Amino acid sequence: MKILLTNDDGVQGLGMLKLAEYLKDKYKVTVVAPEKERSAISHAITLHKPLRLKKVKEEDSLKIYAINGTPSDCVKLGIEVVLREKPDIVISGINEGLNLGTDILYSGTVSAAIEAAIYGIPAIAVSRAETADIEDRRIYKFLENLIEKVLEKGLPKNTLLNVNIPDFKKGIKGVKATILGKSIYIETFQKNYDPRGKEYYWMAGKISEIEKDE
């Protein structure tokens, strides 16, 4: 079985690399990831500059490539150039930070999985709470079991799974499939000045409203 793995945290993203190392013992894993962090890039693709592909690592069951593009570029290039065939499944993540509600409209992690679904490939976007222990092997065992179920039973056409892993230091209570909420953010902009006296802004925000079922 062949897995194409990507993310939006960049080729050095710890969650993705640890997942790749875990899965390589059972699957042939190919990583194609952005050379730097491309969080909140949504489904952007690169049209007005060349894409450059660099091999970072090569083992029998694990190959890692970096490109100067977006997560969606990574899926396209991974399928068309690196693998030259469709993988059995595409995994995007493990992202640092959850992707809930309207987050998915901006998320490069989720968009990479959407790109795979456009190709007709089963896809899973995986994100974790920043406080969740990335070293906890229960995360990887759960994802391994989920991958096996998806490979065995498939997914409906044009469907992907958006998986969010909470902080579960007190134990795992179970797994629940749910609807996508509609969290609403209050946007704030922090005004500052550069050394030349020109103003600039940092965008920030916090959730102001969460639906009951989210």
Sequence and secondary structure as in RCSB ss.txt:
>XXXX:A:sequence
MKILLTNDDGVQGLGMLKLAEYLKDKYKVTVVAPEKERSAISHAITLHKPLRLKKVKEEDSLKIYAINGTPSDCV
KLGIEVVLREKPDIVISGINEGLNLGTDILYSGTVSAAIEAAIYGIPAIAVSRAETADIEDRRIYKFLENLIEKV
LEKGLPKNTLLNVNIPDFKKGIKGVKATILGKSIYIETFQKNYDPRGKEYYWMAGKISEIEKDE
>XXXX:A:secstr
 EEEEE SS TT HHHHHHHHHHTTTSEEEEEEESS  TT TT    SS   EEEEEE SSEEEEEESS HHHHH
HHIIIIIISS  SEEEEEEEES   TTHHHH HHHHHHHHHHHTT  EEEEEE TTS TT HHHHHHHHHHHHHH
HHH   TT  EEEEE   TT             EEEEEEEEEE TTS EEEEEEEEEEE  TT 
